[in-house]
């Protein structure tokens, strides 16, 4: 779990801590503002059951979008995202 203290720890000693903390806290504040507004608009337009489906799909898409935006995230998800056909062909060529 990420906290403001973790953000401050990963920054170099005394450098850009204010900026990093500000960006982190802005993300928390924006989520608190945009989330209910988006949920209200979708539920008004499509209904409450559809709202939960749309927001669940959007959450999964955003998760993978954020995860794949960093090199460490891409390296972590690479084994999951590989196609079985490609990995099987690689194994056959390595064995022969």
C-alpha positions in Angstrom: 0.0 0.0 0.0 1.4 3.4 -0.9 1.3 6.2 1.6 2.6 9.8 1.6 5.4 8.6 3.8 6.4 6.0 1.3 6.5 8.6 -1.4 8.7 10.8 0.8 11.1 7.9 1.5 11.7 7.0 -2.1 12.7 10.5 -3.0 16.3 11.5 -2.5 17.1 13.2 0.8 15.2 16.4 0.9 14.8 16.7 -2.8 11.4 17.1 -4.5 9.5 15.7 -1.5 7.0 18.5 -1.6 6.3 18.0 -5.3 6.0 14.2 -5.0 3.6 14.5 -2.0 1.6 17.1 -3.8 1.1 14.9 -6.9 0.2 11.9 -4.7 -2.3 13.9 -2.7 -3.8 15.5 -5.8 -4.5 12.0 -7.1 -6.3 11.1 -3.9 -8.3 14.3 -4.1 -9.2 13.9 -7.7 -10.4 10.4 -7.1 -12.7 11.6 -4.4 -14.2 14.2 -6.7 -14.3 12.5 -10.1 -15.5 9.1 -8.8 -18.9 10.1 -7.4 -19.5 12.4 -10.4 -18.7 9.7 -12.9 -20.8 7.2 -11.0 -23.7 9.6 -10.9 -23.6 10.4 -14.6 -23.3 6.8 -15.7 -26.1 5.7 -13.3 -28.4 8.5 -14.5 -27.7 7.7 -18.2 -27.6 3.8 -18.0 -29.0 2.7 -14.7 -27.5 1.5 -11.5 -26.7 -2.1 -12.5 -25.0 -1.0 -15.7 -23.0 1.6 -13.8 -21.3 -1.1 -11.7 -20.4 -3.0 -14.9 -19.1 0.0 -16.7 -17.0 1.1 -13.7 -15.6 -2.4 -13.1 -14.5 -2.6 -16.7 -13.0 0.9 -16.5 -11.1 -0.1 -13.4 -9.5 -3.1 -15.0 -8.5 -1.1 -18.1 -7.0 1.7 -15.9 -5.2 -0.9 -13.8 -3.5 -2.4 -16.8 -2.9 1.0 -18.3 -1.1 2.2 -15.2 0.7 -1.1 -14.7 2.1 -1.2 -18.3 3.2 2.5 -18.1 6.4 1.6 -16.1 9.2 -0.7 -17.1 8.9 -2.6 -13.8 5.1 -3.1 -14.4 5.8 -4.4 -17.9 8.4 -6.8 -16.7 6.0 -8.1 -14.0 3.1 -8.6 -16.4 5.2 -9.9 -19.3 4.8 -13.6 -18.5 1.0 -13.2 -18.2 0.7 -11.3 -21.4 2.8 -13.6 -23.6 0.8 -15.6 -26.2 0.9 -19.4 -25.7 1.7 -20.0 -29.3 4.8 -17.9 -29.3 6.2 -19.4 -26.1 5.6 -22.9 -27.4 7.4 -22.2 -30.6 10.3 -20.8 -28.7 10.5 -23.9 -26.5 10.5 -26.2 -29.6 13.3 -24.3 -31.3 15.4 -24.3 -28.1 15.0 -28.0 -27.6 16.2 -29.0 -31.1 
